[in-house]
Amino acid sequence: MATLHADIARPATAAMPPEAARDPDYFPGFATAIPLGIQHVLAMFVSNITPAIIVAGAAGFGYGSADPSELIYMIQMSMLFAGIATLLQSLGPSLPLWGPIGARLPLVQGTSFAYISVMVPIVAGKGVGAMGALMTGALACGVVHTLLSRFVGRIRFALPPLVTGLVVLMIGLSLMRIAVQYAAGGPTTIGTPAYGAPVSWGLAGVVVLATLALKFFGRGIWSTASVLIGLLAGYALALALGRVSLGAVGQAGWFMVPQPFHFGLSWSASAVIGFVLTGFVSSIETIGDVEAICENTARRRATDGELIGAVGADGVGTALAAVFGAMPNTTFSQNVGLIAITGVMSRHIVSLGAALLVVSGLIPKVGAAITTIPIEVLGGGVIVMFGMVASSALSMLAKVEWSQRNMLIFGTALSLSLGLQLEPASLAYLPETPRILLTSGVLPAALIALVLNLVLPREANPSA
């Protein structure tokens, strides 16, 4: 993510001994911990709920639907299980016969964008009944992800920045079409006079401009929460234009009990294979975040135990979320950047932020209020967010030595994976499962780059 300002934290951290600030077990006191915990929630809040909104919209029960109750439930579960997964990471409890789950580091968890390219084709236009397939895939992914955590050290060699950077780039590129559709009025308005209307682009533009202005000219909380405040600016304009209906908020209750298997379970080979393979990619993002926290803030290398625990918490958090109807979880890199700026590595700070997410996830009126945000306003926010996903990939790719070999690997994987995603009809004769996986963009990019990087010689012509 872009550079974050955290000036509100500076007075507290200035008096804190450097050794204490770098200690994950140190508690700086509530006067410092509460505002820093709120900052972590503000930095990840919009990114955390957006995948649920996108998936619900693709299935047909999102924005503009007659009954928003299922979307509200998904938003609530996104907040609740982001908080629970974050607590797993920060507290690091032990499972019987297994051992510690969680890195015991200040890692903030949230709903992952990486799975969207797999989820959307599976549920597209099929309604809430298709969600059972996604939950089955996510549950399988969580279990495999947890098992995979025990082998983290053995697979790191196969995933250099060339591979991981390409994967993150494909995630960003895959999402940009959705961002533009939202800003233009939403997928449900395509083909109607409302699609692309000036007022829609005007609302999205206000969000983008406000976000950029706050990020670069604001200070403290104004910069850290620039996307969220930009959304509020667009929301205020939409409210003034009469484009906001608050009826759902009045109808929503004050407390909700999560329902196990709310969407049920149903078998889908596309979902299970797609989720499991994407979970492998997601684990690499988690490894990178753990290493970044330890090297940049603690000034040491991450231990094997921390890496194993972090990936294991990803898996357990994802499996728990699937049982209650939420999306898969992963670590959020923007919060890693926030820790680098504040210089405070206390895991108890993110635990307080996680508690706030858990409480919010149990209050349906919070989710109902989010569903009143016009889709064009949300579109302005995700234009910025999805662009930053692609930008972070370029930062990763800057570490690559661009030899002819690496350029060919990158170019081949990008060309084929992006081309198949843009032209899915080219695989019309394949069965449904391989067609969905091969046109997802992210999975073929990861597999092609991974295999080519392992099998091709380091020199273009080894015999020369």
Helices and strands as residue ranges (DSSP letters): G 7-9, H 10-14, H 18-21, H 30-59, H 69-91, E 94-95, E 99-100, E 109-111, H 116-123, G 128-130, H 131-148, G 149-151, H 152-155, G 156-158, H 161-183, G 187-189, H 198-217, H 221-224, H 226-240, H 247-251, H 269-293, I 294-298, H 304-323, E 329-331, H 333-342, H 347-361, H 364-371, H 375-397, H 404-422, G 424-427, H 432-438, H 442-455
